Amino acid sequence: MILTMHGIPFATSLLFEKRNFWRWPMSRSIRFENELTIHKISENIPILSDALNTWDSVTIDIMNVRKMDVAAVQMLIAAKKESQKTGKELTVRFSAAATDLLTLIGVRL
């Protein structure tokens, strides 16, 4: 589909839904700071769940996280699998501390 704006054509990446309307692909970013624990993730499950159900692309930013627990990593793995199952894109941006922990336990997201 080619749309025009002020007579100038531009390409779009519109997605057609089963409900027969066009919508723009959307993305959402969720940021965690300092610590990423199971408690922090459980507090934000409604936000994460809503983001995975609503947006086409979700980015979880843990660049400023200094401490993580293994249960939080398990929740990230579950969120990644859920997004793959529903056809959504989940991207996780890691800090150095998070990368070290994931390497230590042998997990690759």
N, C-alpha and C positions, 0 to 999 in steps of 0.2 A: 504494500500500500504506500502510495506517495502522497503526502500532504503538502500543501503550500502555505507559506506565511508571507503575506504581502507580495504574492506572485512568485515567490522563490521556492522551488520544491526542496523539501528536506526529508531524509529517510527517518523512519521511526521504528522503534522496536515494541510496538503495541502487541499486547497479548489478547487473544480472543477467548473469553470464558464460555462455559457451557450455558450461562444465563444470557448469552447473545448480546453482550455489550463489550465495548473496548475499554481497556484500562492501561495505564502506564505501569511498567514494572517498578516496584518500589523496594527500597532497602531501609534497613534500620540498624543502628549501632547501639550496643549495650556495653557500657564501660564499668569495670570493677577497679577499685583503687586499693592500695596497701595490702590487704589480705583477701584471699579467695578461699573461703571455708564453706562447708556444707550448709552452715547456718545462713551465710550471706546469699548463697544460691537459693536456698529454700524460701527466703524472704522475697526473692525476685522471680520465683517460678511463674506467677501469673503474667509478669511482664515478658519473660522469655517464651512462655507458651503462646501468648497473644502475638508476639512478634513472629514466631514460626508459623502460626496459622494465618496471619494477615499479609506479611511481606514476602516478596520473592527471594530476597537476599538478606541475611542477618549476619552482622559482624559482632563478635564478642571480643572486646578489647581488654586484654589483661596485661598491657604493656607496663603499667605502673604497679603491678602486683609484686610484692617482695616475698610473701609467704603463701603457700598453697597447701591444702591437705589432700590426701589421696581420694577421699570421698567426693571432693569437688571435681577432681579429674574424672571420676566415674560418672558424675552428672554431665560433664561436658561430652564424654563419649556417648552417653545416652541421647543427649540433644543432637549430636552429629548424626547418629543412626536414625533418629526420628526425622531429621530434615532430609536425609537421603531417601527414606521411605516415602515421604510426601512429595518428593521432587523439588524441594527448596534448597537453596544454597546457604550453608553455614560456614563462615570463615572465623577462625580464632587467631587473633594477633597476640603473640607471646612475648613476655619479658624474658630476660636472661635467666632469672631465677626459675621461672616456669619451665623454660627449655631444659635447664639442668635437672629439675625434678622429673620431667617426662622422660628424659634420656636415662636417668637412674632407674626408673621403674620399667623402661622399655615400651613406652606408649608413643605412638605417632598419630597426631590428629591432622 
